Amino acid sequence: MNKKELEDLVTKQQAQLARYKGRLADLVAAHKCLIKEKEVLEASLKAMSQSSPLLSSTEASTTSTVNSKASSPEKGSSDDGGGGEESDGCGVGSGGEEDSIESLKKRLTTLMNSIATLSEEKSRMEAGFQADKRLLRAEKLQASL
């Protein structure tokens, strides 16, 4: 092999190495995103399954009351203090119900944070896709000229 062929070979290998480095960086970034999504989904699953089988009948009725209020936004927004009055009027110890409500609020917060994180990741992935799409179109346009 002469010097020119060796230089061409080195140039090709350097270009190939640069492509592999780019691919590896993309894979690492994608893997980190997947790990983050997995953690968020696991937290969501934990929040959904947490203390569900442990609900007693009074806590279950409180949960259904809270869920029905959450599903009808008109009642929930105009009657925020009404939930506490109803639970006190039942004659059952309100400490357990307050714990249940706090637990539900924590679960809801966890789920809302999970949704926000997943939305962020989706937006980031979409932006990357759009950038790649523009880049490929520009490369195609340059190649056709």
N, C-alpha and C positions, 0 to 999 in steps of 0.2 A: 504494500500500500504506500502510495506516495503522500507527501505532506498535504496536498489539496484534499484528498479523500479523507484523511484523518481529521482535518479541520471541519469538513462537512459532517463527519460522523459525530464529532464533539458538539457541533452546533445543534444537530438534530437531537442528540441526547440531552443537551441543556434545555431545549424547547420542551422535550418530553418530560423532563424533570420538573420544569416550571408548571406544566399542565397537571402533573401528579400532585404537586404541592398545592395547587389551587383546589383540586378535587378533594384532597385530604382536609384542607381548611374548611371546605363546604361540608364535608362529612362530619367533622368535629362540631361545627356550628349546628348542623341538623340534629346531631346526637344530643347536644346540650339542650336544644329546644324540646326534643322528645322526652328527655329526662324531666325537664321542668313541667311539661304537660302531664307526664305520668304522676309526678308528685301532686300536682293540682287535682287530678282525677282521683287519686288515692285519698286525698284530704276530703274531697267531695263525697266519695263513697263512705268514708269513715263518719262524716257528719250525717249522712243519710241513715246509716245503719246504727249509729250510736244511740244507745238507750231505747231504741224502738221496742225490742221485746220486753223491756223492763217496765213499761208503762202499766200502772195499775188502772182500774176502771175509772177512778176520779181523774187521774192524769190524762187518760184517753179521752174523757169527755171534755176536759180543758183543751186538749190538743185539737179536738174536732171543732170546738168553739173558736179557737185561735185561727184554725185553718179556714173556717167559714167566714170569719171576719177578714182574713187576708184575701180571700177570693172575691169579696165584694168591696171594692175600694171606696164606695160612697159611705158605707157604714164605718169602715176603719178610719177614714180621714176626718169625718165629722164627729166621731165618738171615741176618741182615744182613751179617755178616762173610764169609759163604760165597762171595759173588760175587767178592771180591778173591782169595780162595784159588784159585778155579777158574781165573781168568784167569792167575794166576801159574803154575799147574800146566800150562798149555797149552804152555809153552816159547816162546811168541811174546812179543816186546817188549811189556811192560805199559804203557809210556808212551803209545802210540797208543790202547790200549784205555781207559786212564784218561782221556785226552782225549775219547774217544768217550763215555764214561760221563758226564763233566762236561758235555759238549755236550748229551747227552740230559737231564741234570738241569736245565740252563738252559732247554732247550726246554719241559720239563715245568713248570718254574716260570712261564715266560711264559704257557703255556696256562692254568695254574691262575689266574694273575692276570687273564687275559682273561675267564675264566669268572666270576670274582668280580665284575669290573667290569660285565659284561653282566647278571649277576644283580642287581646294585645298580640299574642303569638300569631293568631290568624291574620291580623293586619300586617304584622311584620313579614309573614310568609307571602302574603298577597303583594306587598310592596316589592319584595325580592323577585317574585315572579314577573311583575310588570317591568322591573328594571332589566331583567334578563331578556324579556320579550322585546323591549326597545333596543337593547344591545344587538340581539340577533337580527332584528330588522335593519339596523344600521349596517351591520356586517354584510348582510345580503345585498343591500343597496350599493355598498362599496364594491362588492364582488361583481355586481352586474354592470358597473361603470367601466 
